[in-house]
């Protein structure tokens, strides 16, 4: 191959579009359908727009496994899921239809409890116990970190409760935003202080 | 660290589709692409994190393309009654597939398979002849020769009719 032939060789495939958007969309859809049919789509994900920003939703075949705020950087969250759960991950909105609908209803003030199936494999041990308790805090109510620690049987583990909340894999759906400081101030939140205030304000208004 | 497979589809899907179209033509390309990425998704967790993903995908695609052709050959035997002008490569069928230049495929399909593959893998996907040889089998120099022969034929059958010399027209 010499220099004279190379321009021709490159020109050869000029008729083939470098990126055929319509074909890629069609093929992606077909891949998702085939992967679902054969049970090899380990994680499906999509994003939704909400009053607290764009949320990433990811689900295994067992259920919703991750909800992530924009501030957590969705690319990094997906990479972490690839490492911790499986790299067989595709953007596949259909599996998240129910979760997305319930979250939209929640932000519209018409839903107080989530029915969507959850996969809590990203939380273990004490943290898993904390998350189980969080789901028992009623809509529109709050508990202090100390109260949650007591309720989960380790009254001195206040900081561990804080860290369980900070690492909640399913914020919004598992209501770690309902845990506040003993003095009534909001405390930290994985989605930022503004998001926590927005969620608690929403619940106070709709409750 | 392994990327989510979605990123593999976004990063390499378009190149693999171009290769499938160049090697198989518009009708079979999408079937081959789909089978390639489904097989890749299944095998992805076991892939060496250091592997060249695009070469891996084209290697899978190469095997899938052989499967597609074999299945086609098996299907073709009992349907001898079908008229030739009803075969899938009629222009009517081709036009439904995004309308990319049919002249290219008309020229490509006249090449022996190995020339078509080596031309696509080297000149379209950009793999060195050594890697092309690993995909299609045989030696590096055989792969180099097949690609050169293919290009020489295409220069007569396709490039001479499709456009002026790009260097002089610019």
Interface residues (C-beta under 8 A of the other chain):
Chain A: X1 X5 X7 X8 X9 X10 X11 X12 X13 X15 X16 X17 X18 X19 X20 X22 X23 X24 X26 X27 X28 X30 X31 X34 X35 X38 X40 X41 X43 X45 X78 X79 X81 X82 X83 X86 X87 X88 X89 X90 X91
Chain B: X1 X2 X3 X4 X5 X6 X9 X13 X14 X17 X18 X21 X22 X30 X33 X34 X37 X38 X41 X42 X44 X45 X98 X100 X101 X103 X104 X119 X123 X124 X144 X147 X148 X151 X154 X155 X158 X159 X162 X163 X165 X166 X167
